């Protein structure tokens, strides 16, 4: 009778939830290992136990907390399965599971011990790792996808009451490759328990990435998002009160893209120069829909850099807007560039869209467009390096790069549908494009786009008014917001995420004290789409940039003269297709064997946290010793946390190089810097010999320090 009931329930689940099981070959591999099988899974709803029992082969024994056997319907559901009850808080709970596995049974544990109320992984208990280690079990991680959006999830608390859920979402069970946990016997006590927790957490976290990512174009990812989430809900808002839903965004992509195609014809790469308004994602996806590769133009970079970018990527046309040009007062720049490149204005393109073309667009299936079926490994976008260390290079990212990094970010931070993200970072910067724009749109979140990150008094107020849950920024921008924001402006924030430059401890401490909010520092480079590592609420170390995102390999190479850390090389699905160089326009130069040299000197601790020591180029050789310019800036920042300080090196006849401090703090002098160095107990070699006071330290539009300009300031000082 039991088997018949389970068969009927299985058929019912298959019909209403369209349950799909992937990775059954991994289950077969676990069977062939002739080891006890321990199934672990994320816990997202009341459906999870029945799903695993009905759709994972074999007879599974479940470990159940006695607290979940008190209601009649719980006991009824459990009666259909093999289970034993334990007090999950008892130290003997793990022993019961060990005994079951040693009997050769296939067992299952939810390592979180409870259903998530955040949509993301909750706290993981060390017992699962202990059980796996003691029994030499073959661990079979399973990712349960889709059930979190069901009516049987626990996303009904204060913070997630706004999330719309479905009665019957599509559910996927993705069985991951077999894993094991065997720790060195020398690891003892609390350190051993921490390793157990981290290992199991990483298996579940990485499983969510592998279950979500698939080879596809960025436009097909948008179409998937429209089908997966509430298509008519607003997903994009801007300062001009323009609202776009996923449905409208997709329709706009089809209709606007067709009009762009009539003007662009057979061009391949096309410049895109717009601010953070709703028209940016609409135009970006319109170009993607018809197979064009947007080259994101940094309109703050100046005429020379933009001309170089157009030459490097072989651009004939830049798509822009007259309203934008007028609002940002860059007509003179456009006039100067018009001799080298054609400008196509969206206002003119929209006038070409007739009623007939609108109706045609509404009945055109997005799946029939060239952009939907583009190869995942083909070019998707071109960005340009900041030029903070020389001439900008074109970075060519594939569709796979973009889709992979979106899913890597989501595996770490996990945004829920309709959660609000505030993004003021420009989309010509990879951080603003991938994390700030693509991630929320493709995950069904609600994105508010603001055109400038340097409106320090306005941005915090807009974050407050929009009840935003996430905001991105650089240390420079967050420091600026702190000077203007009210102590309650960030009340709704779930995570402030910093990247693109080092987050100063002073900035982190300021936000903790004034706003009672941590800043989660991350790390990445344009060439990695960009996110490589990030701190998250469940895995966080002050001063580090967090752990690597899933599927990133790394290696460190020793650098002569530098004793701490090594030069970081990375490889993974988010690493670029290659560079376009100014001296060889249009010629793609891929990374050697897929490995990208970040140029950063880092240390990686035993728990996998990454600690940035500085850029390889930001070391000076003084009297035969290597000195980190970043380390010099650190102790100066501690002495003057409100100022903007940059240390560069210039030639010195006697010692090879000497340090120069460029600052906007008029209270700093050679003496105060020397006193700060003595207080920090640093070597005399780390004391700048010259202090140059400026009204404002040069910065790029992305918020990064403009090192070439600072270097020129220092060199002009000595040549004058």
C-alpha positions in Angstrom: 0.0 0.0 0.0 2.8 2.4 0.9 4.5 2.0 -2.5 1.3 2.6 -4.3 0.7 5.8 -2.4 4.2 7.0 -3.1 3.8 6.2 -6.8 0.6 8.3 -6.9 2.3 11.2 -5.1 5.3 11.0 -7.4 3.0 11.3 -10.4 1.2 14.2 -8.9 4.5 16.0 -8.1 5.7 15.4 -11.6 2.5 16.9 -13.1 2.1 20.0 -10.9 5.7 20.8 -10.2 7.2 19.5 -13.4 10.0 17.9 -11.3 13.2 17.3 -13.3 16.1 15.3 -12.0 19.5 15.9 -13.4 22.9 14.3 -12.7 21.7 10.7 -12.1 25.0 9.6 -13.5 26.6 11.0 -10.3 24.3 8.8 -8.2 25.4 5.8 -10.2 29.0 6.8 -9.6 28.3 6.9 -5.9 26.8 3.4 -6.0 29.9 2.1 -7.8 32.2 3.5 -5.1 31.0 0.7 -2.7 30.9 3.2 0.1 28.0 4.4 2.2 26.1 7.2 0.5 25.4 10.4 2.4 23.0 12.7 0.6 23.1 16.4 1.6 20.8 19.2 0.2 19.9 22.8 0.7 16.6 23.1 2.7 14.2 25.5 1.1 10.7 24.3 1.7 8.4 21.7 3.4 8.5 19.8 0.0 12.2 19.0 0.2 12.0 15.7 2.1 9.2 14.2 0.0 11.0 15.4 -3.2 14.2 13.6 -2.3 12.4 10.5 -1.1 10.3 10.3 -4.3 12.9 11.2 -6.9 16.3 10.1 -5.7 16.9 6.4 -6.5 17.4 3.9 -3.7 15.9 3.7 -0.3 16.9 6.7 1.8 17.0 6.9 5.6 16.3 10.4 6.9 17.5 11.9 10.1 14.6 14.0 11.5 14.5 16.4 14.4 12.0 15.3 17.1 10.6 18.8 16.9 9.3 18.0 13.4 7.3 14.9 14.5 4.7 16.6 16.7 2.0 17.4 14.2 -0.2 14.8 12.6 0.6 15.8 9.0 4.4 15.6 9.7 4.0 12.1 11.1 1.8 11.1 8.2 4.4 12.3 5.6 7.3 10.6 7.6 5.4 7.3 7.7 5.9 7.0 4.0 9.7 7.0 4.5 12.5 5.4 6.4 13.6 7.7 9.2 14.9 8.0 12.7 14.4 10.9 15.1 17.1 12.7 17.1 17.5 15.9 19.0 19.6 17.9 16.6 21.1 19.9 19.4 22.3 16.7 21.1 26.0 15.7 20.7 24.7 12.1 20.1 22.7 13.1 17.0 25.8 12.6 14.8 26.5 9.2 16.4 23.0 7.9 15.3 23.7 8.8 11.7 27.2 7.3 11.8 25.7 4.0 13.1 23.1 4.1 10.2 25.7 4.7 7.6 28.0 1.9 8.9 25.1 -0.5 8.4 25.4 0.3 4.7 22.3 2.4 4.4 21.8 5.4 2.1 21.2 8.3 4.4 20.2 12.0 4.1 20.9 15.1 6.2 19.9 18.7 5.7 23.1 20.3 7.0 21.4 23.6 7.8 19.0 21.8 10.1 16.1 24.1 9.3 14.3 25.6 6.3 15.8 28.8 5.0 14.0 32.1 5.7 16.4 34.2 3.6 16.4 32.2 0.4 20.2 31.7 0.8 22.1 29.1 2.7 21.7 29.4 6.4 24.1 28.4 9.1 25.6 24.9 8.4 26.3 22.6 11.4 29.6 20.7 11.7 27.9 17.4 12.4 27.4 16.6 8.7 31.2 16.9 8.0 31.9 14.8 11.1 29.6 12.0 10.0 31.1 12.0 6.5 34.7 11.9 7.9 34.0 9.1 10.4 32.2 6.8 7.9 34.3 7.5 4.8 31.0 8.2 3.1 30.5 9.2 -0.5 28.8 12.6 -0.2 26.2 13.3 -2.8 25.2 17.0 -2.8 21.8 17.7 -4.2 20.6 21.2 -5.1 16.8 21.8 -4.8 15.9 24.5 -7.2 12.5 26.3 -7.5 10.9 25.0 -4.4 11.9 28.1 -2.5 9.4 30.1 -4.6 6.5 27.7 -3.6 3.8 28.3 -1.0 5.5 25.7 1.1 8.7 27.8 1.7 9.3 30.0 4.8 9.8 33.3 2.9 6.9 34.9 4.7 8.7 36.8 7.4 9.1 40.5 7.8 11.9 41.0 5.3 10.5 38.8 2.6 6.7 39.5 2.8 7.0 41.3 -0.5 8.2 38.3 -2.4 5.5 36.8 -4.6 5.4 33.1 -4.6 3.9 30.4 -6.8 1.5 27.6 -6.1 3.3 25.3 -8.5 6.8 26.5 -9.5 9.0 24.2 -11.6 11.3 22.2 -9.4 14.7 20.8 -10.3 16.8 18.3 -8.4 20.4 18.6 -9.5 22.7 15.8 -8.2 26.3 17.0 -8.0 29.4 14.9 -8.5 30.5 12.6 -5.6 32.6 14.4 -2.9 34.3 13.3 0.3 35.5 14.8 3.5 38.8 13.5 5.0 40.6 15.9 7.2 44.2 15.6 8.4 44.4 14.1 11.8 46.6 16.9 13.0 43.7 19.3 12.8 42.1 19.2 16.2 39.3 20.8 18.3 37.4 23.9 17.2 39.6 24.2 14.2 38.5 20.8 13.0 34.8 21.7 13.5 35.3 24.9 11.5 36.8 22.9 8.6 33.8 20.5 8.7 31.3 23.4 8.5 33.3 25.2 5.7 33.7 22.2 3.6 30.0 21.2 3.7 28.9 24.9 3.2 31.1 25.1 0.1 29.7 21.9 -1.4 26.1 23.3 -1.0 27.1 26.8 -2.2 28.9 25.5 -5.3 26.1 23.1 -6.0 23.7 26.1 -6.3 26.0 27.6 -9.0 26.4 24.4 -11.0 22.6 23.7 -10.8 21.9 27.2 -12.2 24.5 27.8 -14.9 24.1 26.5 -18.4 25.6 27.4 -21.8 23.5 30.2 -23.3 23.5 33.7 -24.6 22.8 36.7 -22.4 19.7 37.5 -24.4 18.3 33.9 -23.9 19.1 34.3 -20.2 16.8 37.4 -20.2 14.0 35.4 -22.0 14.5 32.6 -19.3 14.1 35.3 -16.6 10.9 36.5 -18.1 9.5 33.0 -18.1 10.8 32.1 -14.6 9.7 35.2 -12.6 6.7 37.5 -12.6 7.1 39.0 -16.0 4.7 41.9 -15.5 6.3 43.1 -12.2 8.5 46.2 -12.4 12.2 45.1 -12.6 13.8 48.5 -13.6 13.2 52.0 -12.4 15.2 55.2 -12.9 15.4 58.8 -11.8 13.2 59.8 -14.7 10.3 57.7 -13.3 10.6 55.2 -16.2 9.5 51.7 -15.2 10.2 48.5 -17.1 9.0 45.0 -16.4 10.8 41.9 -17.7 8.0 41.6 -20.3 8.4 45.2 -21.4 12.2 44.9 -21.4 12.1 41.9 -23.7 9.5 43.5 -26.0 11.6 46.7 -26.1 14.7 44.6 -27.0 12.9 43.1 -29.9 11.3 46.3 -31.3 14.2 48.7 -30.6 16.8 46.1 -31.7 15.0 45.8 -35.1 15.2 49.6 -35.6 18.9 49.6 -34.6 19.6 46.8 -37.1 18.3 48.9 -40.0 20.9 51.6 -39.1 23.8 49.4 -38.0 23.5 46.8 -40.8 26.4 44.3 -40.7 28.5 46.0 -38.1 29.8 43.7 -35.4 31.0 45.7 -32.4 29.0 48.9 -31.7 29.8 51.6 -29.1 27.2 52.2 -26.4 27.5 55.4 -24.4 24.6 56.0 -22.0 24.2 56.8 -18.3 22.5 54.7 -15.6 18.9 55.1 -16.8 16.3 52.6 -18.0 17.4 53.2 -21.6 20.7 51.6 -20.9 19.5 48.0 -20.3 16.8 48.4 -23.0 19.5 49.4 -25.5 22.0 46.9 -24.3 19.6 43.9 -24.7 18.2 45.3 -28.0 21.8 45.1 -29.4 22.2 41.6 -27.8 18.9 40.4 -29.4 20.2 41.0 -32.9 23.7 39.8 -32.4 25.6 43.1 -32.0 28.4 43.3 -29.5 28.1 46.4 -27.3 31.4 48.2 -26.5 30.8 50.2 -23.4 32.2 53.7 -23.8 33.5 55.5 -20.7 32.3 59.1 -21.4 34.4 60.4 -18.5 37.6 59.1 -19.9 38.3 62.0 -22.3 38.7 62.3 -26.0 42.0 60.5 -26.3 40.9 57.5 -24.4 37.6 57.2 -26.3 39.4 57.5 -29.6 41.8 54.8 -28.5 38.9 52.6 -27.5 37.1 53.1 -30.9 40.3 52.3 -32.7 41.1 49.3 -30.6 37.7 47.7 -31.0 37.3 48.9 -34.6 34.1 50.8 -33.8 32.3 52.7 -36.6 29.3 53.8 -34.6 28.4 54.8 -31.0 24.8 54.6 -29.9 23.9 57.4 -27.5 21.2 60.0 -26.7 20.9 63.7 -27.3 19.2 64.1 -23.9 22.1 62.4 -22.2 24.7 64.6 -24.0 22.9 67.7 -23.0 22.4 66.7 -19.4 26.0 65.7 -18.9 27.3 68.7 -21.0 29.5 66.7 -23.3 28.6 68.1 -26.6 32.1 69.4 -27.2 33.4 65.9 -26.6 30.9 64.4 -29.1 31.8 67.1 -31.7 35.5 66.3 -31.4 34.9 62.6 -31.7 32.5 62.9 -34.7 35.4 63.2 -37.1 36.5 59.6 -36.2 33.2 57.8 -35.4 29.5 58.1 -36.3 27.0 58.9 -33.6 23.6 57.2 -33.7 21.0 58.9 -31.5 18.2 56.9 -29.8 15.8 59.8 -30.4 16.3 59.4 -34.1 16.0 55.6 -34.0 12.7 55.8 -32.0 11.2 58.1 -34.6 11.8 55.3 -37.1 9.6 52.9 -35.1 6.2 52.9 -36.6 2.9 51.4 -35.4 3.4 48.5 -37.8 6.9 47.8 -36.5 5.6 47.8 -33.0 2.9 45.3 -33.8 5.4 43.2 -35.7 7.7 43.2 -32.7 4.9 42.2 -30.3 4.2 39.0 -32.4 7.9 38.2 -33.0 9.1 35.4 -30.8 12.4 36.4 -29.0 13.6 32.8 -29.5 13.7 33.3 -33.3 16.2 36.2 -33.0 19.9 35.8 -33.8 20.9 36.9 -30.3 18.9 34.1 -28.6 20.8 31.4 -30.4 24.3 32.9 -30.2 27.0 30.6 -29.1 27.8 30.9 -25.4 31.5 31.2 -26.3 31.0 34.1 -28.7 31.7 37.7 -27.9 29.0 39.4 -25.8 30.5 42.7 -24.7 33.7 44.7 -24.9 34.8 46.8 -21.8 37.9 48.8 -21.5 40.3 48.7 -18.6 40.3 51.8 -16.4 43.6 53.0 -17.8 44.7 53.5 -14.2 48.1 52.1 -15.2 48.4 53.1 -18.8 46.5 53.0 -22.2 43.1 51.3 -21.8 42.8 47.8 -23.2 39.7 46.3 -24.7 38.5 43.3 -22.7 36.3 40.9 -24.7 33.8 39.0 -22.5 31.8 36.1 -23.9 28.1 35.2 -23.2 29.4 32.4 -21.0 31.6 34.8 -19.0 28.6 37.0 -18.2 26.1 34.2 -17.4 28.7 32.4 -15.3 29.6 35.4 -13.3 26.0 36.3 -12.7 25.4 32.8 -11.3 28.7 32.9 -9.3 27.6 36.1 -7.7 24.2 34.7 -6.9 25.7 31.6 -5.3 27.5 33.8 -2.9 24.9 36.5 -2.2 21.6 35.1 -3.5 19.2 37.8 -4.4 15.5 37.0 -4.2 12.9 38.0 -6.8 11.6 41.6 -6.3 14.4 42.5 -3.8 15.5 46.0 -4.5 19.0 46.9 -5.7 20.3 50.4 -6.0 23.0 50.9 -8.6 24.8 54.1 -9.2 27.9 52.5 -10.6 28.4 53.2 -14.3 27.9 50.3 -16.6 31.0 51.1 -18.6 32.7 49.6 -15.5 32.4 45.8 -15.3 31.3 46.0 -11.6 28.4 48.2 -12.5 27.5 46.2 -15.6 27.6 42.6 -14.2 26.8 43.0 -10.5 24.9 46.3 -10.7 22.8 45.7 -13.8 22.7 42.2 -15.2 22.6 40.3 -11.9 19.4 41.8 -10.6 17.6 41.9 -13.9 18.4 38.2 -14.7 17.4 37.1 -11.2 14.0 38.9 -11.3 15.0 41.5 -8.7 14.0 45.2 -8.8 16.7 47.5 -10.0 16.8 51.2 -9.4 19.3 52.9 -11.7 20.9 56.2 -10.7 23.1 58.2 -13.2 26.0 59.2 -11.0 27.8 57.7 -8.0 29.3 61.0 -6.9 26.1 62.7 -5.9 27.1 62.0 -2.3 24.1 63.8 -0.7 21.5 62.3 -3.1 22.5 58.7 -3.3 21.9 57.8 0.4 18.6 59.6 0.3 17.5 57.6 -2.7 18.6 54.4 -1.1 16.3 55.4 1.8 13.4 56.3 -0.4 13.6 53.1 -2.5 14.0 50.8 0.5 16.9 49.2 -1.3 18.4 46.0 0.0 21.8 46.1 -1.8 24.1 48.9 -2.9 27.4 48.7 -4.7 30.3 51.1 -4.4 34.0 51.8 -4.1 35.8 52.9 -1.0 35.9 56.4 -2.5 32.1 56.5 -3.0 31.2 54.9 0.3 33.4 57.5 2.1 31.6 60.2 0.2 28.2 58.9 1.2 29.2 58.7 4.8 30.0 62.4 4.9 26.4 63.3 3.8 24.1 60.4 4.8 21.7 60.4 7.8 22.3 57.6 10.3 19.0 56.0 9.2 19.5 56.2 5.4 20.8 52.6 5.1 18.2 51.1 7.5 16.8 48.7 4.8 20.1 47.5 3.5 20.9 43.8 3.6 24.4 44.2 2.2 26.7 47.1 1.2 29.2 45.6 -1.3 32.5 47.3 -2.0 34.9 46.5 -4.8 37.2 48.0 -7.5 39.6 49.4 -4.9 40.8 48.6 -1.5 38.3 49.2 1.3 40.0 51.1 4.0 39.5 49.9 7.6 38.5 53.4 8.5 35.5 53.3 6.1 34.4 49.9 7.4 34.6 51.1 11.0 32.7 54.3 10.1 29.8 52.3 8.7 29.7 49.9 11.6 29.6 52.7 14.1 27.3 55.2 12.4 25.0 53.0 10.4 25.4 49.6 12.2 26.0 48.1 8.8 29.0 45.9 7.6 30.5 46.5 4.2 31.2 43.2 2.4 34.4 43.7 0.5 34.9 41.8 -2.7 37.6 41.6 -5.4 37.7 41.2 -9.1 39.1 42.6 -12.3 37.5 43.5 -15.6 39.1 40.5 -17.2 37.1 38.2 -14.9 33.7 39.8 -15.6 34.6 41.0 -12.8 33.9 39.2 -9.5 36.5 36.7 -8.3 35.9 36.7 -4.5 33.6 38.3 -2.0 32.8 38.3 1.7 29.3 37.2 2.6 27.3 37.1 5.9 28.0 33.4 6.4 31.7 33.5 5.4 33.4 36.7 6.4 36.9 38.0 7.5 37.6 41.7 8.2 40.4 42.9 5.9 40.1 40.0 3.4 38.2 40.2 0.2 36.4 36.9 1.0 36.6 33.5 -0.7 36.7 32.7 -4.4 33.4 32.3 -6.1 32.6 28.8 -7.4 34.6 27.2 -10.2 37.6 29.6 -10.0 41.0 28.0 -10.0 44.0 29.9 -8.7 47.7 29.7 -8.4 50.4 32.0 -6.8 53.7 32.7 -8.4 56.6 34.0 -6.3 57.8 37.6 -7.0 61.5 38.4 -6.4 61.9 40.7 -3.4 58.4 40.2 -2.1 58.3 37.8 0.8 54.5 37.9 1.7 52.1 36.3 -0.9 52.6 35.8 -4.6 51.3 37.0 -7.9 47.8 35.8 -8.5 46.8 33.9 -11.6 43.2 32.7 -12.1 41.3 30.4 -14.4 37.5 29.8 -14.7 34.3 30.3 -16.7 34.3 34.0 -16.0 37.8 34.7 -17.4 37.7 36.8 -20.6 38.0 35.6 -24.2 41.0 38.0 -24.5 42.4 41.5 -25.0 42.0 43.9 -27.9 45.2 46.0 -27.9 45.7 49.6 -29.1 48.7 48.6 -31.2 46.8 45.6 -32.9 43.2 46.8 -33.4 40.6 44.1 -33.7 43.0 41.2 -33.0 41.9 39.1 -30.0 44.7 38.0 -27.7 43.5 35.2 -25.4 44.9 34.5 -22.0 47.7 31.8 -22.2 46.1 28.4 -21.5 43.1 30.1 -20.0 45.1 31.6 -17.1 44.8 35.4 -16.4 47.6 37.2 -14.7 45.8 39.6 -12.3 49.0 41.5 -11.5 47.9 41.5 -7.8 50.1 40.2 -5.0 47.8 38.2 -2.6 47.9 35.8 0.2 45.4 33.0 0.6 44.9 31.5 4.1 44.1 27.9 4.9 40.3 28.7 4.9 40.5 30.1 1.4 40.2 33.8 2.2 42.0 36.1 -0.1 44.2 39.0 1.3 45.3 41.6 -1.1 48.8 42.9 -0.5 49.0 45.3 -3.4 49.5 45.5 -7.2 52.7 44.1 -8.5 53.3 47.5 -10.2 52.6 49.3 -6.9 55.9 48.3 -5.2 58.9 50.5 -5.1 62.5 49.3 -4.8 64.3 51.5 -2.3 67.9 50.8 -1.2 67.4 47.2 -2.6 64.2 46.6 -0.5 60.7 46.1 -2.0 58.2 48.5 -0.4 54.5 48.2 -0.9 52.9 51.6 -1.7 49.6 50.2 -0.5 51.1 49.5 2.9 52.4 53.1 3.1 49.0 54.4 2.3 47.5 52.2 5.0 49.2 53.9 7.9 48.7 57.3 6.5 45.0 56.6 6.1 44.9 55.6 9.8 46.4 59.0 10.7 44.1 60.9 8.4 40.9 58.8 7.7 39.0 61.7 6.1 41.6 62.5 3.4 42.4 61.0 0.1 46.0 59.9 0.0 48.0 58.3 -2.8 51.7 57.3 -2.6 53.8 57.0 -5.8 57.4 56.4 -6.5 59.8 58.6 -8.5 63.4 58.0 -9.5 66.1 58.7 -6.9 69.8 58.9 -7.8 71.0 57.6 -4.4 68.4 54.9 -3.5 66.9 54.0 -6.8 63.4 55.3 -6.0 61.8 57.6 -3.4 58.2 57.9 -2.2 56.0 60.8 -2.8 52.7 61.4 -1.0 49.9 63.3 -2.9 47.1 64.3 -0.6 44.1 66.6 -0.3 44.5 66.9 3.5 46.2 70.2 4.3 46.9 69.1 7.8 49.5 66.6 6.6 53.2 67.5 6.4 56.5 65.6 6.3 56.6 65.8 10.1 53.0 64.5 10.7 53.6 61.7 8.2 56.9 60.8 10.0 55.0 60.8 13.4 52.3 58.5 11.9 55.0 56.1 10.6 56.6 56.0 14.1 53.2 55.3 15.7 52.6 52.5 13.2 56.1 51.1 13.9 57.0 50.9 10.2 60.4 51.0 8.5 62.0 54.4 7.7 62.0 53.2 4.1 58.2 53.5 4.2 58.2 57.3 4.9 57.5 59.5 1.9 60.2 62.1 1.4 57.9 64.7 -0.2 54.3 65.7 0.5 52.3 67.3 -2.3 49.1 69.0 -1.4 46.3 69.2 -4.1 42.8 70.4 -4.1 41.5 67.0 -5.3 43.3 63.8 -6.0 42.6 62.7 -9.6 40.1 59.9 -9.9 38.5 58.0 -12.8 34.8 57.9 -13.5 34.7 54.5 -11.9 35.9 55.9 -8.6 39.4 54.4 -8.8 42.4 56.6 -8.3 43.9 57.9 -11.5 47.4 56.7 -10.9 48.9 57.9 -14.2 47.7 61.5 -13.4 49.0 61.3 -9.8 52.3 60.0 -11.2 52.5 63.0 -13.6 51.8 65.4 -10.7 54.7 64.0 -8.7 57.1 64.0 -11.7 56.1 67.6 -12.6 56.8 68.6 -9.0 60.4 67.4 -9.3 61.0 68.7 -12.8 59.8 72.2 -12.0 
